[in-house]
Amino acid sequence: MGWFNQNFVKPGLIEIKYGKILREAFKNRSDGDYAPFILFEKDDVLDMQSDMIDFIERIKSFLSNPK
């Protein structure tokens, strides 16, 4: 995540919101794997899914047309 932010977000190649989406996804993944008794509500999972679809589409767009 640090590398992504340093090389893509900080220079302005990728918008800040995508760095935040990535950080939140990593936190949720870690919590899901290691936090005891964590539950994700359906609506929260749908929001996470929507964010990740947006993230993936943005990265695809960048890779097909880097600035």
Distance bins in CASP14 RR format, pairs under 12 A and 6 or more apart:
PFRMAT RR
TARGET T0000
AUTHOR 0000-0000-0000
RMODE 2
METHOD distances of the structure
MODEL  1
1 7 0 0 0 0 0 1 0 0 0 0 0
1 8 0 0 0 0 0 1 0 0 0 0 0
1 9 0 0 0 0 1 0 0 0 0 0 0
1 18 0 0 0 0 0 1 0 0 0 0 0
1 19 1 0 0 1 0 0 0 0 0 0 0
1 20 0 0 0 0 0 1 0 0 0 0 0
1 21 0 0 0 0 0 1 0 0 0 0 0
1 22 1 0 1 0 0 0 0 0 0 0 0
1 23 1 0 1 0 0 0 0 0 0 0 0
1 24 0 0 0 0 0 1 0 0 0 0 0
1 25 0 0 0 0 1 0 0 0 0 0 0
1 26 1 0 0 1 0 0 0 0 0 0 0
1 27 0 0 0 0 1 0 0 0 0 0 0
1 29 0 0 0 0 0 1 0 0 0 0 0
1 30 0 0 0 0 0 1 0 0 0 0 0
2 8 0 0 0 0 1 0 0 0 0 0 0
2 9 0 0 0 0 1 0 0 0 0 0 0
2 10 0 0 0 0 1 0 0 0 0 0 0
2 19 0 0 0 0 1 0 0 0 0 0 0
2 22 0 0 0 0 1 0 0 0 0 0 0
2 23 0 0 0 0 1 0 0 0 0 0 0
2 26 0 0 0 0 0 1 0 0 0 0 0
3 9 0 0 0 0 0 1 0 0 0 0 0
3 10 0 0 0 0 0 1 0 0 0 0 0
3 19 0 0 0 0 0 1 0 0 0 0 0
3 22 0 0 0 0 0 1 0 0 0 0 0
4 10 0 0 0 0 1 0 0 0 0 0 0
4 11 0 0 0 0 0 1 0 0 0 0 0
4 12 0 0 0 0 0 1 0 0 0 0 0
4 13 0 0 0 0 0 1 0 0 0 0 0
4 14 1 0 0 1 0 0 0 0 0 0 0
4 16 0 0 0 0 0 1 0 0 0 0 0
4 18 0 0 0 0 1 0 0 0 0 0 0
4 19 1 0 0 1 0 0 0 0 0 0 0
4 20 0 0 0 0 0 1 0 0 0 0 0
4 21 0 0 0 0 0 1 0 0 0 0 0
4 22 1 0 0 1 0 0 0 0 0 0 0
4 23 0 0 0 0 1 0 0 0 0 0 0
4 25 0 0 0 0 0 1 0 0 0 0 0
4 26 0 0 0 0 0 1 0 0 0 0 0
4 55 0 0 0 0 0 1 0 0 0 0 0
4 58 0 0 0 0 0 1 0 0 0 0 0
4 59 0 0 0 0 1 0 0 0 0 0 0
4 62 0 0 0 0 0 1 0 0 0 0 0
5 11 0 0 0 0 1 0 0 0 0 0 0
5 12 0 0 0 0 0 1 0 0 0 0 0
5 13 0 0 0 0 0 1 0 0 0 0 0
5 14 0 0 0 0 1 0 0 0 0 0 0
5 15 0 0 0 0 0 1 0 0 0 0 0
5 16 0 0 0 0 1 0 0 0 0 0 0
5 18 0 0 0 0 1 0 0 0 0 0 0
5 19 1 0 1 0 0 0 0 0 0 0 0
5 20 0 0 0 0 1 0 0 0 0 0 0
5 21 0 0 0 0 0 1 0 0 0 0 0
5 22 0 0 0 0 1 0 0 0 0 0 0
5 23 0 0 0 0 1 0 0 0 0 0 0
5 26 0 0 0 0 0 1 0 0 0 0 0
6 12 0 0 0 0 0 1 0 0 0 0 0
6 13 0 0 0 0 0 1 0 0 0 0 0
6 14 0 0 0 0 0 1 0 0 0 0 0
6 19 0 0 0 0 0 1 0 0 0 0 0
7 13 1 0 0 1 0 0 0 0 0 0 0
7 14 0 0 0 0 1 0 0 0 0 0 0
7 19 0 0 0 0 0 1 0 0 0 0 0
7 62 0 0 0 0 0 1 0 0 0 0 0
7 66 0 0 0 0 0 1 0 0 0 0 0
8 14 1 0 1 0 0 0 0 0 0 0 0
8 15 0 0 0 0 1 0 0 0 0 0 0
8 16 0 0 0 0 0 1 0 0 0 0 0
8 18 1 0 0 1 0 0 0 0 0 0 0
8 19 0 0 0 0 1 0 0 0 0 0 0
8 22 0 0 0 0 1 0 0 0 0 0 0
8 55 0 0 0 0 0 1 0 0 0 0 0
8 58 0 0 0 0 0 1 0 0 0 0 0
8 59 0 0 0 0 1 0 0 0 0 0 0
8 62 1 0 0 1 0 0 0 0 0 0 0
8 63 0 0 0 0 0 1 0 0 0 0 0
8 66 0 0 0 0 1 0 0 0 0 0 0
8 67 0 0 0 0 0 1 0 0 0 0 0
9 15 1 0 0 1 0 0 0 0 0 0 0
9 16 1 0 1 0 0 0 0 0 0 0 0
9 17 0 0 0 0 1 0 0 0 0 0 0
9 18 1 0 0 1 0 0 0 0 0 0 0
9 19 1 0 1 0 0 0 0 0 0 0 0
9 20 0 0 0 0 1 0 0 0 0 0 0
9 21 0 0 0 0 0 1 0 0 0 0 0
9 22 0 0 0 0 1 0 0 0 0 0 0
9 23 0 0 0 0 0 1 0 0 0 0 0
9 58 0 0 0 0 0 1 0 0 0 0 0
9 62 0 0 0 0 0 1 0 0 0 0 0
10 16 0 0 0 0 1 0 0 0 0 0 0
10 19 0 0 0 0 0 1 0 0 0 0 0
11 66 0 0 0 0 0 1 0 0 0 0 0
11 67 0 0 0 0 1 0 0 0 0 0 0
12 18 0 0 0 0 0 1 0 0 0 0 0
12 19 0 0 0 0 0 1 0 0 0 0 0
12 62 0 0 0 0 0 1 0 0 0 0 0
12 66 0 0 0 0 0 1 0 0 0 0 0
12 67 0 0 0 0 1 0 0 0 0 0 0
13 19 0 0 0 0 0 1 0 0 0 0 0
13 58 0 0 0 0 0 1 0 0 0 0 0
13 59 0 0 0 0 0 1 0 0 0 0 0
13 61 0 0 0 0 0 1 0 0 0 0 0
13 62 1 0 0 1 0 0 0 0 0 0 0
13 63 0 0 0 0 0 1 0 0 0 0 0
13 65 0 0 0 0 0 1 0 0 0 0 0
13 66 1 0 0 1 0 0 0 0 0 0 0
13 67 1 0 1 0 0 0 0 0 0 0 0
14 20 0 0 0 0 0 1 0 0 0 0 0
14 21 0 0 0 0 0 1 0 0 0 0 0
14 22 0 0 0 0 1 0 0 0 0 0 0
14 54 0 0 0 0 0 1 0 0 0 0 0
14 55 0 0 0 0 1 0 0 0 0 0 0
14 58 1 0 0 1 0 0 0 0 0 0 0
14 59 1 0 0 1 0 0 0 0 0 0 0
14 60 0 0 0 0 0 1 0 0 0 0 0
14 61 0 0 0 0 1 0 0 0 0 0 0
14 62 1 0 0 1 0 0 0 0 0 0 0
14 63 0 0 0 0 0 1 0 0 0 0 0
14 66 0 0 0 0 0 1 0 0 0 0 0
14 67 0 0 0 0 1 0 0 0 0 0 0
15 21 0 0 0 0 1 0 0 0 0 0 0
15 22 0 0 0 0 0 1 0 0 0 0 0
15 54 0 0 0 0 0 1 0 0 0 0 0
15 55 0 0 0 0 0 1 0 0 0 0 0
15 58 1 0 0 1 0 0 0 0 0 0 0
15 59 0 0 0 0 0 1 0 0 0 0 0
15 61 0 0 0 0 0 1 0 0 0 0 0
15 62 0 0 0 0 0 1 0 0 0 0 0
15 67 0 0 0 0 0 1 0 0 0 0 0
16 22 0 0 0 0 0 1 0 0 0 0 0
16 23 0 0 0 0 0 1 0 0 0 0 0
16 58 0 0 0 0 0 1 0 0 0 0 0
17 23 0 0 0 0 0 1 0 0 0 0 0
17 24 0 0 0 0 0 1 0 0 0 0 0
17 51 0 0 0 0 1 0 0 0 0 0 0
17 54 0 0 0 0 1 0 0 0 0 0 0
17 55 0 0 0 0 1 0 0 0 0 0 0
17 58 0 0 0 0 1 0 0 0 0 0 0
18 24 0 0 0 0 0 1 0 0 0 0 0
18 25 0 0 0 0 0 1 0 0 0 0 0
18 51 0 0 0 0 1 0 0 0 0 0 0
18 52 0 0 0 0 0 1 0 0 0 0 0
18 54 0 0 0 0 1 0 0 0 0 0 0
18 55 1 0 1 0 0 0 0 0 0 0 0
18 56 0 0 0 0 1 0 0 0 0 0 0
18 57 0 0 0 0 0 1 0 0 0 0 0
18 58 1 0 1 0 0 0 0 0 0 0 0
18 59 1 0 0 1 0 0 0 0 0 0 0
18 60 0 0 0 0 0 1 0 0 0 0 0
18 61 0 0 0 0 0 1 0 0 0 0 0
18 62 0 0 0 0 1 0 0 0 0 0 0
19 25 0 0 0 0 1 0 0 0 0 0 0
19 26 0 0 0 0 0 1 0 0 0 0 0
19 27 0 0 0 0 0 1 0 0 0 0 0
19 51 0 0 0 0 0 1 0 0 0 0 0
19 54 0 0 0 0 0 1 0 0 0 0 0
19 55 0 0 0 0 1 0 0 0 0 0 0
19 58 0 0 0 0 0 1 0 0 0 0 0
19 59 0 0 0 0 0 1 0 0 0 0 0
20 26 0 0 0 0 0 1 0 0 0 0 0
20 27 0 0 0 0 0 1 0 0 0 0 0
20 51 0 0 0 0 1 0 0 0 0 0 0
20 54 0 0 0 0 0 1 0 0 0 0 0
20 55 0 0 0 0 1 0 0 0 0 0 0
21 27 0 0 0 0 0 1 0 0 0 0 0
21 28 0 0 0 0 0 1 0 0 0 0 0
21 47 0 0 0 0 0 1 0 0 0 0 0
21 48 0 0 0 0 1 0 0 0 0 0 0
21 49 0 0 0 0 0 1 0 0 0 0 0
21 50 0 0 0 0 1 0 0 0 0 0 0
21 51 1 0 1 0 0 0 0 0 0 0 0
21 52 1 0 0 1 0 0 0 0 0 0 0
21 53 0 0 0 0 0 1 0 0 0 0 0
21 54 1 0 0 1 0 0 0 0 0 0 0
21 55 1 0 1 0 0 0 0 0 0 0 0
21 56 0 0 0 0 1 0 0 0 0 0 0
21 57 0 0 0 0 0 1 0 0 0 0 0
21 58 0 0 0 0 1 0 0 0 0 0 0
21 59 0 0 0 0 0 1 0 0 0 0 0
22 28 0 0 0 0 0 1 0 0 0 0 0
22 29 0 0 0 0 0 1 0 0 0 0 0
22 48 0 0 0 0 0 1 0 0 0 0 0
22 51 0 0 0 0 1 0 0 0 0 0 0
22 52 0 0 0 0 1 0 0 0 0 0 0
22 54 0 0 0 0 0 1 0 0 0 0 0
22 55 1 0 0 1 0 0 0 0 0 0 0
22 56 0 0 0 0 0 1 0 0 0 0 0
22 58 0 0 0 0 0 1 0 0 0 0 0
22 59 0 0 0 0 1 0 0 0 0 0 0
23 29 0 0 0 0 0 1 0 0 0 0 0
23 30 0 0 0 0 0 1 0 0 0 0 0
23 51 0 0 0 0 0 1 0 0 0 0 0
23 55 0 0 0 0 0 1 0 0 0 0 0
24 30 0 0 0 0 0 1 0 0 0 0 0
24 31 0 0 0 0 0 1 0 0 0 0 0
24 44 0 0 0 0 0 1 0 0 0 0 0
24 47 0 0 0 0 1 0 0 0 0 0 0
24 48 1 0 0 1 0 0 0 0 0 0 0
24 51 1 0 0 1 0 0 0 0 0 0 0
24 52 0 0 0 0 1 0 0 0 0 0 0
24 55 0 0 0 0 0 1 0 0 0 0 0
25 31 0 0 0 0 0 1 0 0 0 0 0
25 32 0 0 0 0 0 1 0 0 0 0 0
25 45 0 0 0 0 0 1 0 0 0 0 0
25 47 0 0 0 0 0 1 0 0 0 0 0
25 48 1 0 0 1 0 0 0 0 0 0 0
25 49 0 0 0 0 0 1 0 0 0 0 0
25 50 0 0 0 0 0 1 0 0 0 0 0
25 51 1 0 0 1 0 0 0 0 0 0 0
25 52 1 0 0 1 0 0 0 0 0 0 0
25 53 0 0 0 0 0 1 0 0 0 0 0
25 54 0 0 0 0 0 1 0 0 0 0 0
25 55 1 0 0 1 0 0 0 0 0 0 0
25 56 0 0 0 0 0 1 0 0 0 0 0
26 32 0 0 0 0 0 1 0 0 0 0 0
26 33 0 0 0 0 0 1 0 0 0 0 0
26 34 0 0 0 0 0 1 0 0 0 0 0
26 48 0 0 0 0 0 1 0 0 0 0 0
26 52 0 0 0 0 0 1 0 0 0 0 0
26 55 0 0 0 0 0 1 0 0 0 0 0
27 33 0 0 0 0 0 1 0 0 0 0 0
27 34 0 0 0 0 0 1 0 0 0 0 0
27 35 0 0 0 0 1 0 0 0 0 0 0
27 38 0 0 0 0 0 1 0 0 0 0 0
27 40 0 0 0 0 0 1 0 0 0 0 0
27 48 0 0 0 0 0 1 0 0 0 0 0
28 34 0 0 0 0 0 1 0 0 0 0 0
28 35 0 0 0 0 1 0 0 0 0 0 0
28 38 0 0 0 0 1 0 0 0 0 0 0
28 39 0 0 0 0 0 1 0 0 0 0 0
28 40 1 0 0 1 0 0 0 0 0 0 0
28 41 0 0 0 0 0 1 0 0 0 0 0
28 44 0 0 0 0 1 0 0 0 0 0 0
28 45 0 0 0 0 1 0 0 0 0 0 0
28 47 0 0 0 0 0 1 0 0 0 0 0
28 48 1 0 0 1 0 0 0 0 0 0 0
28 49 0 0 0 0 0 1 0 0 0 0 0
28 51 0 0 0 0 1 0 0 0 0 0 0
28 52 0 0 0 0 0 1 0 0 0 0 0
29 35 0 0 0 0 0 1 0 0 0 0 0
29 38 0 0 0 0 0 1 0 0 0 0 0
29 40 0 0 0 0 0 1 0 0 0 0 0
29 48 0 0 0 0 1 0 0 0 0 0 0
29 52 0 0 0 0 0 1 0 0 0 0 0
30 38 0 0 0 0 1 0 0 0 0 0 0
31 37 0 0 0 0 0 1 0 0 0 0 0
31 38 1 0 1 0 0 0 0 0 0 0 0
31 39 0 0 0 0 0 1 0 0 0 0 0
31 40 0 0 0 0 1 0 0 0 0 0 0
31 44 0 0 0 0 0 1 0 0 0 0 0
31 48 0 0 0 0 0 1 0 0 0 0 0
32 38 1 0 1 0 0 0 0 0 0 0 0
32 39 0 0 0 0 1 0 0 0 0 0 0
32 40 1 0 0 1 0 0 0 0 0 0 0
32 45 0 0 0 0 0 1 0 0 0 0 0
32 48 0 0 0 0 0 1 0 0 0 0 0
38 44 0 0 0 0 0 1 0 0 0 0 0
39 45 0 0 0 0 0 1 0 0 0 0 0
40 46 0 0 0 0 1 0 0 0 0 0 0
40 47 0 0 0 0 1 0 0 0 0 0 0
40 48 1 0 0 1 0 0 0 0 0 0 0
40 49 0 0 0 0 0 1 0 0 0 0 0
41 47 0 0 0 0 1 0 0 0 0 0 0
41 48 0 0 0 0 0 1 0 0 0 0 0
42 48 0 0 0 0 0 1 0 0 0 0 0
42 49 0 0 0 0 0 1 0 0 0 0 0
43 49 0 0 0 0 0 1 0 0 0 0 0
43 50 0 0 0 0 0 1 0 0 0 0 0
44 50 0 0 0 0 0 1 0 0 0 0 0
44 51 0 0 0 0 0 1 0 0 0 0 0
45 51 0 0 0 0 0 1 0 0 0 0 0
45 52 0 0 0 0 0 1 0 0 0 0 0
46 52 0 0 0 0 0 1 0 0 0 0 0
46 53 0 0 0 0 0 1 0 0 0 0 0
47 53 0 0 0 0 0 1 0 0 0 0 0
47 54 0 0 0 0 0 1 0 0 0 0 0
48 54 0 0 0 0 0 1 0 0 0 0 0
48 55 0 0 0 0 0 1 0 0 0 0 0
49 55 0 0 0 0 0 1 0 0 0 0 0
49 56 0 0 0 0 0 1 0 0 0 0 0
50 56 0 0 0 0 0 1 0 0 0 0 0
50 57 0 0 0 0 0 1 0 0 0 0 0
51 57 0 0 0 0 0 1 0 0 0 0 0
51 58 0 0 0 0 0 1 0 0 0 0 0
52 58 0 0 0 0 0 1 0 0 0 0 0
52 59 0 0 0 0 0 1 0 0 0 0 0
53 59 0 0 0 0 0 1 0 0 0 0 0
53 60 0 0 0 0 0 1 0 0 0 0 0
54 60 0 0 0 0 0 1 0 0 0 0 0
54 61 0 0 0 0 0 1 0 0 0 0 0
55 61 0 0 0 0 0 1 0 0 0 0 0
55 62 0 0 0 0 0 1 0 0 0 0 0
56 62 0 0 0 0 0 1 0 0 0 0 0
56 63 0 0 0 0 0 1 0 0 0 0 0
57 63 0 0 0 0 0 1 0 0 0 0 0
57 64 0 0 0 0 0 1 0 0 0 0 0
58 64 0 0 0 0 0 1 0 0 0 0 0
58 65 0 0 0 0 0 1 0 0 0 0 0
59 65 0 0 0 0 0 1 0 0 0 0 0
59 66 0 0 0 0 0 1 0 0 0 0 0
60 66 0 0 0 0 0 1 0 0 0 0 0
61 67 0 0 0 0 0 1 0 0 0 0 0
END
